[in-house]
């Protein structure tokens, strides 16, 4: 597995054992979290405009 810069990316074993996440799950989780933050900030802006 490697990241965009070509460096090898290693997920610690304890992390895998604790969360049971694959690399794809990790990306999906990050994207979901980012989407939630984006939505939250948009909602906050709408509330402040009133």
HELIX and SHEET records of a PDB file:
HELIX    1   1 UNK A   13  UNK A   19  1                                   7    
HELIX    2   2 UNK A   23  UNK A   49  1                                  27    
END                                                                             
